[in-house]
Amino acid sequence: MAENADRVDSSYRATLVSQDPLDYFMQHDEEAPRLRVSDVVLRMNQSRKELFAYLIRMATNSKWSHSALVYLVKNPLKGLDNTFLIEAKTKGIILSSWRNEVMPFDTFTMGIKRPKLDWYRESPDEEARHDPYNPEDPPGIGYLQHVRGVAMDQMYGLYDHKVAWELASLYVERIAQRHLSKVPQVAEAAEKLTDLFKKEDAKKVSQAHIMRFICSGLTQYSFFAALRFRLLRDLQIPAHRESALNNLRNMQRVLYREDPDQVMSTYIQSILAGERDLAQPIPDDVLDLLKTATPADFNNSPDLQWRYIILAGRVWQIDEVPTGYIPQSEDEKGVLAMMNPEHRSGDDEQNAVT
């Protein structure tokens, strides 16, 4: 990714706010906690001993090798003295403390993004439950809490190693279709490999209600499934139907990855047109789309807002600014460059695979 080193996303500013990511994120600012339930945490593992993290980066052509959801935020008044993330790791889907995510500082680099919910319309019941004096009770918080609940429901699912290889074959398939049209056998071989992984995986899954994911698939599925569950409920309540239809029309906003075949929009339109019932099982092509999300997709998504970058133990707060902003230092320039959209295009992307 050296060719992107001097590119800067000029719509953001990075401000150094702390050199202690442990203490900084355990405190509140003047208005609200610095982390929020269902914030998306990206992590780069630079340890040479972590072969699987390296393979994830290579398979997805990304600097990020892991993603997680903020599950609980420290709140001493409620007896919570730590912040926890929920994530899929090689040992399964687990809760992990904030300390374990950021230490040692020279090994982990992290990015924190927050879902944009400007499209989300609360039901009358949701609006009525808000405490206007509680900074931890912003609009949409009920949905975000539901997202983390869906992730927790998958607690006994196993981290699916085969999905990592499925990601690699899907990525090759995308490149083949985009750049190797003269060699269709490459795309065909990748597609067969992907189907083989899915068939082998299906043989080992005995509990249909438990999904199997790599880290980013768990995160992506949780946002979609939580919204779907809420829609199923709200569409049956006359007073909630208007807000529910708005959220159904905007369901694409919780798909944090590219969708070149318009799988999600086709699914949404078929429900709105009455051709499919939302209560029917989620179609396989939609599930594939969700399960094969990557950390790079979260990096790229405009529907997730950058909040922080943690680099070498230094916390940089990210704020949106007018286009044309010039970084004030080389350090700031380097931090902003980490937020650039990932994946090469054209010949560079093809060369990255070969």
Backbone hydrogen bonds, N-H to C=O, Kabsch-Sander energy under -0.5 kcal/mol:
donor,donor_aa,acceptor,acceptor_aa,energy
4,N,1,M,-1.6
5,A,2,A,-1.9
7,R,4,N,-1.5
10,S,8,V,-1.1
12,Y,9,D,-1.3
13,R,319,D,-2.7
15,T,317,Q,-2.5
17,V,315,V,-2.8
18,S,315,V,-1.2
24,Y,20,D,-2.7
25,F,21,P,-1.1
26,M,23,D,-1.0
27,Q,24,Y,-0.9
29,D,32,A,-2.3
34,R,27,Q,-0.9
38,S,70,V,-2.9
39,D,36,R,-2.1
40,V,113,K,-2.9
41,V,39,D,-0.5
41,V,68,A,-2.7
42,L,40,V,-0.5
42,L,111,G,-3.4
43,R,66,H,-2.3
44,M,109,T,-3.3
45,N,43,R,-0.5
46,Q,44,M,-0.7
46,Q,107,T,-2.6
50,E,47,S,-1.1
51,L,49,K,-1.5
54,Y,50,E,-1.7
55,L,51,L,-2.4
56,I,52,F,-2.3
57,R,53,A,-2.1
58,M,54,Y,-2.3
59,A,55,L,-3.1
60,T,56,I,-2.0
61,N,57,R,-0.8
62,S,57,R,-2.0
65,S,43,R,-2.3
66,H,43,R,-1.3
68,A,41,V,-1.8
69,L,86,I,-2.3
70,V,39,D,-2.1
71,Y,84,F,-2.9
72,L,84,F,-1.6
75,N,80,L,-2.1
78,K,75,N,-1.9
79,G,76,P,-1.6
80,L,75,N,-2.3
81,D,79,G,-0.7
84,F,72,L,-2.0
85,L,96,S,-3.0
86,I,69,L,-2.6
87,E,94,I,-2.4
89,K,87,E,-0.6
89,K,92,G,-2.9
92,G,89,K,-2.0
93,I,155,M,-0.6
93,I,157,G,-1.2
94,I,87,E,-2.7
94,I,92,G,-0.6
96,S,85,L,-2.8
98,W,83,T,-2.4
101,E,97,S,-0.8
101,E,98,W,-0.9
102,V,98,W,-1.4
103,M,99,R,-1.5
107,T,104,P,-1.8
108,F,104,P,-1.6
109,T,44,M,-1.9
110,M,310,I,-2.3
111,G,42,L,-2.2
112,I,308,Y,-2.7
113,K,40,V,-2.8
114,R,305,Q,-2.8
116,K,303,D,-2.5
117,L,115,P,-0.6
120,Y,117,L,-0.9
122,E,120,Y,-0.6
127,E,123,S,-2.4
128,A,124,P,-2.0
129,R,125,D,-1.3
130,H,126,E,-0.5
130,H,127,E,-1.0
134,N,131,D,-2.0
137,D,134,N,-1.8
141,I,138,P,-1.8
144,L,140,G,-2.1
145,Q,141,I,-2.4
146,H,142,G,-1.6
147,V,143,Y,-2.0
148,R,144,L,-1.7
149,G,145,Q,-1.5
150,V,146,H,-2.2
151,A,147,V,-2.0
152,M,148,R,-2.1
153,D,149,G,-1.9
154,Q,150,V,-0.7
154,Q,151,A,-1.1
155,M,152,M,-2.0
157,G,154,Q,-2.6
160,D,213,F,-2.4
161,H,159,Y,-1.0
163,V,160,D,-0.6
164,A,160,D,-0.9
164,A,161,H,-0.6
165,W,161,H,-1.2
166,E,162,K,-2.4
167,L,163,V,-2.9
168,A,164,A,-1.6
169,S,165,W,-2.4
170,L,166,E,-2.8
171,Y,167,L,-2.5
172,V,168,A,-2.3
173,E,169,S,-2.4
174,R,170,L,-2.3
175,I,171,Y,-2.3
176,A,172,V,-3.0
177,Q,173,E,-2.5
178,R,174,R,-1.8
179,H,175,I,-3.1
180,L,175,I,-0.6
180,L,176,A,-1.9
183,V,180,L,-2.0
186,V,183,V,-1.6
187,A,183,V,-0.6
188,E,184,P,-2.2
189,A,185,Q,-2.5
190,A,186,V,-2.2
191,E,187,A,-2.3
192,K,188,E,-2.1
193,L,189,A,-2.2
194,T,190,A,-2.3
195,D,191,E,-2.4
196,L,192,K,-2.2
197,F,193,L,-2.1
198,K,194,T,-2.2
199,K,195,D,-2.4
200,E,196,L,-2.5
201,D,197,F,-2.4
202,A,198,K,-2.3
203,K,199,K,-1.4
204,K,200,E,-0.6
204,K,201,D,-1.3
205,V,202,A,-1.0
206,S,204,K,-0.7
208,A,206,S,-0.7
210,I,207,Q,-1.5
211,M,209,H,-0.6
213,F,158,L,-0.8
218,L,214,I,-1.9
219,T,215,C,-1.7
220,Q,216,S,-2.6
221,Y,217,G,-2.7
222,S,218,L,-2.0
223,F,219,T,-1.6
224,F,220,Q,-1.7
225,A,221,Y,-3.2
226,A,222,S,-2.1
227,L,223,F,-1.4
228,R,224,F,-2.5
229,F,225,A,-2.7
230,R,226,A,-1.9
231,L,227,L,-2.3
232,L,228,R,-2.4
233,R,229,F,-1.5
234,D,230,R,-3.0
235,L,231,L,-2.6
236,Q,233,R,-1.2
237,I,234,D,-1.4
240,H,237,I,-2.0
241,R,237,I,-1.0
241,R,238,P,-0.7
244,A,240,H,-2.4
245,L,241,R,-2.7
246,N,242,E,-1.8
247,N,243,S,-2.1
248,L,244,A,-2.4
249,R,245,L,-2.4
250,N,246,N,-1.0
251,M,248,L,-1.6
253,R,250,N,-2.3
254,V,251,M,-1.8
255,L,252,Q,-1.8
256,Y,254,V,-0.8
262,Q,259,D,-2.1
266,T,262,Q,-2.0
267,Y,263,V,-1.9
268,I,264,M,-2.7
269,Q,265,S,-2.6
270,S,266,T,-2.1
271,I,267,Y,-1.4
272,L,268,I,-2.5
273,A,269,Q,-2.1
274,G,271,I,-1.4
275,E,270,S,-2.1
276,R,270,S,-1.4
280,Q,277,D,-2.0
287,L,283,P,-2.3
288,D,284,D,-2.8
289,L,285,D,-1.7
290,L,286,V,-2.1
291,K,287,L,-3.1
292,T,288,D,-1.7
293,A,290,L,-1.4
297,D,294,T,-0.7
298,F,294,T,-1.3
299,N,295,P,-1.9
300,N,296,A,-1.9
301,S,297,D,-1.7
304,L,301,S,-1.1
305,Q,114,R,-3.5
307,R,112,I,-3.0
308,Y,112,I,-1.5
309,I,316,W,-2.0
310,I,110,M,-3.1
311,L,309,I,-0.6
311,L,314,R,-2.3
314,R,311,L,-1.8
315,V,18,S,-3.3
316,W,309,I,-2.9
316,W,314,R,-0.6
317,Q,15,T,-3.1
317,Q,315,V,-0.5
318,I,307,R,-3.0
319,D,13,R,-2.5
319,D,317,Q,-0.5
321,V,11,S,-2.0
325,Y,10,S,-1.0
325,Y,322,P,-1.0
333,K,329,S,-2.1
334,G,330,E,-2.3
335,V,331,D,-2.0
336,L,332,E,-2.6
337,A,333,K,-1.9
338,M,334,G,-0.8
338,M,335,V,-0.8
339,M,336,L,-1.5
340,N,337,A,-1.4
348,D,345,S,-1.0
349,E,345,S,-0.6
350,Q,346,G,-1.7
351,N,347,D,-2.7
352,A,348,D,-1.6
353,V,349,E,-1.0
353,V,350,Q,-0.7
354,T,350,Q,-1.9
